[in-house]
Amino acid sequence: MVADRCADRFADHWADARKATQAARGGMHPMPVDNLLYDRLAAGWWDERGFLHSLAALNPARFGYMRRVLMEELRLTPTDLHVLDVGCGGGLLAEEFARLGCAVTGVDPSEVSLVSAREHAADQGFAIGYQRASGEALPFAAASFDVVYCCDVLEHVDDLRQVIAETARVLKPGGVYLYDTINRTPQSRLLVIQLLQEWRWTALMPPGLHDWHMFIRPAELERLLEQQGLQPIAVTGLKPRAGPLRLLRALRQRKRGLLTYAEAFDRMDLGESSDTSVSYIGYARKPLTGDSAAIGKADAGGA
Ligand SMILES: C[S@@+](CC[C@H](N)C(=O)[O-])C[C@H]1O[C@@H](n2cnc3c(N)ncnc32)[C@H](O)[C@@H]1O
């Protein structure tokens, strides 16, 4: 009951944060975060110098975790899996799953980002199905996917509860939900908001990319997963392994144009950690029902 009240308070807090920022901006922006920047900067998803390409520098840590969970912990065969990438952007992660041999579908509200994703996948010879959609309204039948993931997306969505509900709906029984997101702590305020986004000596992220109030505590997410019928299995911290001096040097070098965004993120050396105070990665499963077959064995590609 206490956990339920906490999750409900979180939903209220989150809606209030959105309304407060909306009011502060004269009602002009429906969201505290500027999701339109994924349209404005979409040409940079696959440009080594582009800001959005910096997410590729996070792939070794986040894709490394997801591949390990699927292949080593759960012993799934990639070629048996139909995977849905919710908030796929330019397809930086979708292509990793396609390279692994999975059948991949990606959705994103940013049509311009999807154009970039489609072009790049075609150049690379990947048959990834990209569609315009938001996580709150997935255009797929129930129980369509073996695996759904949301990476660096949950802190950007309009309605987190609805995104989790939709994810649970489109997962097959036994299916796997993988995610990473940012924790709402003093540490994340300092690093992700102040250092990376606000302070002019160090900021390398565009203004409005993140709003601290939209960040999600692991316990809040766990509760939402459970409420939507998903069983949380594991959570691990994701943290820059570079010390403060190396981190500040990378930010200053980026400021002076001596490093690309991706190189600066690379030097921060994001990796798994027992410390979840900045960001974290984890997974949950949809329980098997009495008559359901194990995922990855039957009808992959059923969306
Ligand atoms: C930080 S980017 C992450 C992109 C990709 N997942 C990656 O890690 O490379 C956030 C993405 O979430 C998308 N997004 C924003 N609101 C969304 C929503 N309600 N449902 C699904 N995606 C959303 C944005 O358009 C953007 O492409």
The ligand as an SDF file (V2000), in Angstrom:
LIG
                    3D

 27 29  0  0  0  0  0  0  0  0999 V2000
   17.6100   10.6310  -26.2620 C   0  0  0  0  0  0  0  0  0  0  0  0
   16.7600   10.0940  -27.6830 S   0  0  0  0  0  0  0  0  0  0  0  0
   17.1090    8.3640  -27.6550 C   0  0  0  0  0  0  0  0  0  0  0  0
   17.0940    7.7350  -29.0130 C   0  0  0  0  0  0  0  0  0  0  0  0
   17.4510    6.2470  -29.0540 C   0  0  0  0  0  0  0  0  0  0  0  0
   16.6380    5.4780  -28.1480 N   0  0  0  0  0  0  0  0  0  0  0  0
   18.9050    6.0560  -28.6990 C   0  0  0  0  0  0  0  0  0  0  0  0
   19.1920    5.7780  -27.5430 O   0  0  0  0  0  0  0  0  0  0  0  0
   19.7500    6.2120  -29.5780 O   0  0  0  0  0  0  0  0  0  0  0  0
   15.0570   10.1670  -27.1810 C   0  0  0  0  0  0  0  0  0  0  0  0
   14.0990    9.7310  -28.2620 C   0  0  0  0  0  0  0  0  0  0  0  0
   12.8130    9.5730  -27.6780 O   0  0  0  0  0  0  0  0  0  0  0  0
   11.8560   10.0030  -28.6280 C   0  0  0  0  0  0  0  0  0  0  0  0
   10.5990   10.2830  -27.9260 N   0  0  0  0  0  0  0  0  0  0  0  0
   10.1710   11.4050  -27.3260 C   0  0  0  0  0  0  0  0  0  0  0  0
    8.9390   11.2410  -26.8180 N   0  0  0  0  0  0  0  0  0  0  0  0
    8.5770    9.9780  -27.0970 C   0  0  0  0  0  0  0  0  0  0  0  0
    7.4000    9.2000  -26.8460 C   0  0  0  0  0  0  0  0  0  0  0  0
    6.3670    9.7050  -26.1870 N   0  0  0  0  0  0  0  0  0  0  0  0
    7.3750    7.9300  -27.2950 N   0  0  0  0  0  0  0  0  0  0  0  0
    8.4220    7.3960  -27.9540 C   0  0  0  0  0  0  0  0  0  0  0  0
    9.5530    8.0840  -28.2250 N   0  0  0  0  0  0  0  0  0  0  0  0
    9.6330    9.3560  -27.7950 C   0  0  0  0  0  0  0  0  0  0  0  0
   12.5050   11.2120  -29.2650 C   0  0  0  0  0  0  0  0  0  0  0  0
   11.8930   11.5840  -30.4970 O   0  0  0  0  0  0  0  0  0  0  0  0
   13.9460   10.7250  -29.4170 C   0  0  0  0  0  0  0  0  0  0  0  0
   14.1720   10.0940  -30.6350 O   0  0  0  0  0  0  0  0  0  0  0  0
  1  2  1  0
  2  3  1  0
  2 10  1  0
  3  4  1  0
  4  5  1  0
  5  6  1  0
  5  7  1  0
  7  8  2  0
  7  9  1  0
 10 11  1  0
 11 12  1  0
 11 26  1  0
 12 13  1  0
 13 14  1  0
 13 24  1  0
 14 15  1  0
 14 23  1  0
 15 16  2  0
 16 17  1  0
 17 18  1  0
 17 23  2  0
 18 19  1  0
 18 20  2  0
 20 21  1  0
 21 22  2  0
 22 23  1  0
 24 25  1  0
 24 26  1  0
 26 27  1  0
M  CHG  2   2   1   9  -1
M  END
$$$$
